[in-house]
Amino acid sequence: MAHRLANRLSLKGALPFVLAFLSGIILAVTHQPQSIVSFDEGFHLGAANATSILFSEPFSISLQEHKQNFAELSNGVKLYPPSWMIIAGFFGALFGPSLEVFRAASTAMYVAAQLLVFFFLRKVGASYRASLVAQLLLATTPLVAIYSNIAVREGTLLLGVATMVITSYLFLEGHLPKKWSTILLFLAWGFGAWTKLPALPVATAIIVAYVAASAILFPKEKVLKKAILSPLPLAILFGALILYLYDIAVYRIFGSSMIGFFSEQSSDMMGASENSSIITDAWRQRKFYLRDGQHYPLMHLIWPLSLTGYAVLKRNRLSALLATWSVGTYFAFSAVLPQVPQYILPIYVPLAISIALFIDELGRFFSRYGGLFFWSATTGIILYQSAAFSLSEGYGWRTKEVGNDLAAYYVAQQDPAGTVLTWHDGTHAAVRLHAPNMNIVSIRGNVLCIKTWGDPVRWAIVTPLEYPQITPGEREMIAEYPWKLAADFGATQVYENERATRGESAPEPLCINDTLTSQETL
């Protein structure tokens, strides 16, 4: 009997880990290797690749060979905190830099966020089944899953904000001893601050709002006094200090400010004019956020119903935290431009928790049939979210196989460190993503020079159906020696330079219309 009980307990303890890692594996194997997220993923991939090079060979780096990567790295450190690129770069140093490895770094944040939710709920006294369901709900939320297997920093942002908020709550509620709370608070705030610039103010605002709400709703608990006398204020200052010291250092080196870049992006923040309020302008111009939810509208009912229902049923400090976390994040990002889907990811942690706790509480009312109700509702919601996966705004980025992507993937497979001539930014981003070590020459304009196409340019990716379209003269040129059609992907063709392949010398420069093209080496 004891042996059987021990086996059950072991299986029960291992299940959250098994499910979290299984969800990460499913994301990885279902992601088309040649699909890209245009500029963003290529940009972050280059920065992570440069960081992995710095980890692996800091004293023997060929800047010429890796110039594209280090150009992306310099852009990255100027515009964003370096947390994601350091984590992804470390993965690259351990397992070898590749698109799949850098995507795995993002997926690791997704797995960690799931486990954080599970153990947080167990720590605050939630049932095992509610904790497990909250984890599953977060894992199957379409937008969270999609962005958790893309080489961008939104998955890290989700984990960073969740870690800051949850660590702060556990300390204020006495679930962590002061020694460990202090260490974790400083680590959480430092990690969160270095994830993405909005992480620090968003997490700080959530905690401040929670403390204020608790002080009003539960005055006898003296949460405000606990917060003031806790390490929390120092942890917040610590996060702000390292973030702004980093920005000052970057400004001194590059002459550009990460904070200034964020301010420019949000220059239309709130969109408010002199004669209107923040909220009315947000509603009139952009409506409110949760854009991804419009594709599966039932969740627009389940989320607020669960959040409100749990708060009404329990009326405790945990419900106050979930409400301030969800509502605060929702309104903050609804009022800020640009409203791209992934920015709202931190809201899905409290929403997943709210749904799980609300269903768990309702199940208790049904007594004898409570378990049946709980698991039926859970299964229905998870199946609905899974079925809505393909409707999500970002889903096409995991599955698209457009000509540019396929052409870049083909070239990367054939020659991962060669030189490529491309026609426009879309193709350039695709090549950069699939082969970040390539020397890429991006041509803008309708005039080509043979010299540009000569040795050592081995490949050319041409998309005649997109701007700029090639002229008849250019069509004749690329149809003759040394250029040979190597692969055809409908609207996009890949040409191979036979002269470069054979190591022959390039001919004398010959330019169509005797005009050199404008070109930019990237």
C-alpha positions, 0 to 999 in steps of 0.5 A, spaced: 500 500 500 505 504 501 509 503 495 503 504 491 501 511 494 509 513 493 508 511 486 502 515 485 505 521 489 511 521 484 507 521 478 502 526 481 509 530 482 512 529 475 505 530 471 506 538 471 513 537 468 511 532 463 505 536 461 510 543 460 515 539 457 511 536 452 507 542 450 514 545 448 516 539 444 509 540 440 510 547 439 517 545 436 515 540 432 509 543 429 513 549 427 515 550 419 522 551 419 522 555 413 517 560 416 519 566 419 516 572 422 519 577 417 523 583 420 522 581 428 525 574 428 530 575 423 533 581 428 533 578 434 536 572 431 542 576 429 543 579 436 542 572 439 547 569 434 552 574 435 551 573 443 553 566 442 559 567 438 561 572 444 560 566 449 564 561 444 570 565 441 570 572 445 578 572 443 578 570 436 572 573 432 572 575 425 568 581 424 568 581 417 565 574 417 560 575 422 558 583 421 551 582 419 550 578 426 554 584 430 550 589 426 544 586 429 547 586 436 549 593 436 541 595 434 539 590 439 543 593 445 541 600 443 533 598 443 532 593 448 534 590 454 539 584 453 536 579 457 533 575 451 539 575 447 543 573 453 539 567 454 538 565 447 546 566 446 547 562 452 543 556 448 547 557 442 553 557 445 551 550 449 547 547 443 550 550 437 547 557 434 541 555 429 534 558 428 531 552 432 536 553 438 534 560 438 526 558 438 528 553 443 530 559 448 523 562 447 520 556 448 524 554 455 521 561 458 514 558 456 515 552 460 518 556 465 512 560 466 507 554 466 511 551 472 511 558 475 503 558 475 502 551 477 507 552 483 504 559 485 497 556 486 500 550 490 503 555 494 497 559 496 493 553 497 489 552 491 487 545 489 492 540 485 487 540 480 486 547 479 493 548 479 494 543 473 488 546 469 491 553 470 498 551 467 494 547 461 490 553 460 496 558 459 499 552 455 493 552 450 492 560 450 493 561 442 497 567 442 501 565 448 503 558 445 505 561 438 509 567 441 513 562 445 516 558 439 518 564 435 525 567 436 523 574 439 523 576 447 515 576 448 515 569 451 521 572 456 517 578 457 511 574 459 515 570 464 519 576 467 512 580 469 509 574 472 515 572 476 516 580 478 508 580 480 508 573 483 514 573 487 512 580 490 505 577 492 508 571 495 512 575 500 507 580 502 502 574 503 508 571 508 508 565 503 516 566 503 521 567 508 524 574 508 531 571 506 529 568 500 524 573 498 529 578 498 533 574 494 528 572 489 525 579 489 531 582 487 532 577 481 525 577 479 526 585 478 532 585 475 530 579 470 524 583 469 527 589 468 532 587 463 527 583 459 523 589 455 522 596 457 515 596 459 516 590 463 518 594 469 513 599 469 507 594 468 509 590 473 511 595 478 504 598 477 500 592 478 504 591 485 502 598 487 495 597 484 494 591 488 497 594 495 492 600 494 486 595 493 488 591 499 489 597 503 482 599 501 478 592 501 482 589 507 485 594 512 486 589 517 491 586 514 496 592 514 498 590 507 500 597 505 505 597 511 508 590 510 509 593 503 513 599 505 517 596 510 519 590 505 525 589 500 520 591 495 521 598 494 528 597 494 527 591 489 523 596 484 529 601 485 534 596 483 530 594 477 530 601 475 537 603 477 540 597 473 535 598 467 537 606 466 544 605 468 544 600 462 541 605 458 546 611 460 551 606 458 548 605 451 547 612 450 554 614 451 557 608 446 552 609 441 549 616 442 542 613 442 537 611 447 533 605 449 528 609 453 528 614 447 526 609 442 520 606 446 518 613 447 518 614 439 514 608 439 509 610 444 509 617 441 501 617 440 500 614 447 493 614 449 492 618 443 488 623 447 487 630 444 486 636 448 478 636 448 477 628 449 480 623 455 485 618 454 479 612 454 474 615 449 480 616 444 483 609 445 476 607 444 474 611 438 481 610 435 483 603 436 477 600 440 480 596 446 486 591 446 486 583 446 485 583 439 487 576 438 480 574 442 476 577 436 478 571 433 475 566 438 469 571 441 467 566 446 473 567 450 471 574 451 465 572 455 469 566 459 475 571 461 471 577 465 466 572 467 471 567 471 475 573 473 469 577 476 466 570 479 472 568 482 473 575 486 465 575 488 465 568 490 472 569 494 473 576 496 480 575 498 487 578 496 488 573 491 482 575 487 484 582 488 491 581 485 488 577 479 483 583 478 489 589 478 493 584 474 488 583 469 484 590 468 491 594 469 494 590 464 488 591 459 487 598 460 495 600 460 496 596 453 489 598 450 491 606 451 498 605 448 501 604 440 503 600 437 497 595 439 501 589 436 498 582 439 504 580 443 505 586 447 499 583 451 501 577 453 502 578 460 495 578 461 494 571 460 497 569 466 492 572 471 486 570 466 488 562 466 489 562 473 482 566 474 478 561 470 482 555 473 480 557 480 473 559 478 471 553 475 474 549 481 470 553 486 463 552 482 465 545 482 465 545 489 457 547 489 455 541 485 458 536 490 457 529 488 457 531 480 463 537 482 468 533 479 464 531 472 463 539 472 470 541 473 473 536 468 468 537 463 468 545 463 476 544 463 476 540 457 471 544 453 475 550 454 482 547 452 479 544 446 476 551 444 482 554 445 486 549 441 481 549 435 482 556 435 489 556 435 489 557 427 485 563 428 490 567 432 493 573 429 500 570 429 498 563 427 500 564 419 507 566 422 508 559 424 506 556 418 507 560 412 511 558 406 511 564 401 516 564 395 521 569 399 521 564 405 522 558 401 527 561 397 531 563 403 531 556 406 533 553 400 539 558 399 541 557 407 541 549 406 545 549 400 550 555 402 550 557 409 555 562 409 555 565 402 553 571 399 546 573 396 543 578 392 536 580 394 531 584 391 527 587 397 526 587 404 522 581 405 527 577 401 532 580 405 529 579 412 528 571 410 535 570 408 538 574 414 533 569 418 535 562 415 542 564 414 545 570 419 552 569 417 551 570 410 553 577 406 547 580 404 546 585 398 540 588 398 538 591 391 533 597 391 532 600 384 531 597 377 538 597 374 543 592 375 550 592 374 554 585 372 559 587 377 554 586 383 552 579 380 559 577 379 564 573 384 563 572 390 556 573 389 553 566 388 546 566 389 541 571 387 533 571 390 529 575 385 521 576 386 519 579 379 511 579 382 513 584 387 516 591 387 521 593 384 519 589 378 525 587 374 525 589 367 526 585 360 533 587 360 534 584 367 530 578 365 535 577 359 541 578 363 539 573 369 537 568 364 544 568 361 551 565 363 553 565 369 546 565 372 542 559 372 536 558 375 537 553 381 530 553 384 523 556 382 518 557 388 512 560 384 513 568 385 520 567 387 526 564 383 533 562 386 539 563 381 546 560 382 552 564 379 556 558 376 562 563 375 562 564 383 561 556 384 567 554 379 572 560 382 572 563 375 574 571 375 568 576 374 568 579 367 569 587 366 563 591 369 557 591 365 551 595 367 544 596 364 543 603 361 550 604 363 548 606 370 550 603 377 544 601 381 543 604 388 545 598 393 546 597 400 550 592 404 547 589 410 
